[in-house]
Amino acid sequence: MKLCVKNLSFSYGFYSQLFDHLSFEVEEGECLFIGGANGSGKTTLLRILAGLQDFSSGNIHVERAGKFFSRFPREYLQTESNGLFCHLSAFQNLRFWLDTQGQKVNLDTLSKEACEWGFTNPFVFKSLAVKRFSTGMKKKLSLMRVFLSEAPILLLDEPLNGLDETSCHLFFKKLEQLKERKKIIILSSHGRLGLCEKVISHKLFLSSFEEARRVE
């Protein structure tokens, strides 16, 4: 399976072209890094890929076994909104999102994952409302939500924002595991992530939208 973006263009108006005829492919088990300055279009591109933003022209589809699909499951981690219900506990949030995807909720699996991310106190994980969490705790919970998803495509907008050093190391470990599970991962960041250069290898490395425009 691979995600194919062909000649994608987006503008807010005649004088506000963010990208023009942008094309790339990401195959399963690969991670694509999107770089660029503030306002260059990183979040807009991810929102388009997530199906939350219309685009001016082009085509986005998944190719699988020689067939093409314009509709496909994906998970999106927004840079600002973490997709969390603040009145619910961490466990209740995860159970809700997994239920909506038809995934079976395994308490042992969730508890093990929570401990890895530092939620070692059962009360904090199962009972404390998320509105009481720090920014870093909310980001870790939202990453758990995305990483536990069975969706084949993960879109991560500035996933390292709010994470401490230990959590950043765990994030990269999880990223490697997702690659082994044949996930397609697309992420943005203000700084280059060396791991993505290795994963992309001879495929595509987007360091700026100026380079992206030259990719055919």
Secondary structure, 3 states (H helix, E strand, C coil): CEEEEEEEEEECCCCCEEEEEEEEEEECCCEEEECCCCCCCHHHHHHHHCCCCCCCEEEEEEEECCEEECCCCEEEECCCCCCCCCCCEHHHHHHHHHHHCCCCCCHHHHHHHHHHCCCCCHHHHHCCEHHHCCHHHHHHHHHHHHHCCCCCEEEEECCCCCCCHHHHHHHHHHHHHHHHCCCEEEEECCCCCHHHHHHHCCCCCECCHHHHCCCC
